[in-house]
Amino acid sequence: MGLFDGLGGVVSDVLNGRPVNPLTVAEDDFQNAGGLDGILTQFNQSGLGHQVASWIGTGDNLLVTADENRSALSCEQLPALATKFGIDLSKVSELLAEHLPTAVDQTSSNGILPSSTS
């Protein structure tokens, strides 16, 4: 299961008050951006490289805000997620802000991202 598989399940769990597995956050919707590597590149290019490095590294994860998510991701990505899952656009950004750092951290074993070609 990829980093972003199953955002629908995450959204459903959040909206229904169930615990959320941070590894299930929306890969299908970001494949056009190059998967995890592409998304992290977008964050780096938006000035969030220090945060991204903390998620991949072995130390504490730096937070990212919903506003920073909106700045880092394309004007098509967040609305597409909001539409797909029937939630408000601001909720998608908040959900990613809450779960993306931990999801990347847990996906990057010992500070190494999984190969995007596997």
PyMOL commands that set and color helices and strands:
alter all, ss='L'
color gray80, all
select helices_A, chain A and resi 7-15+27-33+35-56+66-72+77-85+89-107
alter helices_A, ss='H'
color red, helices_A
deselect
rebuild
show_as cartoon
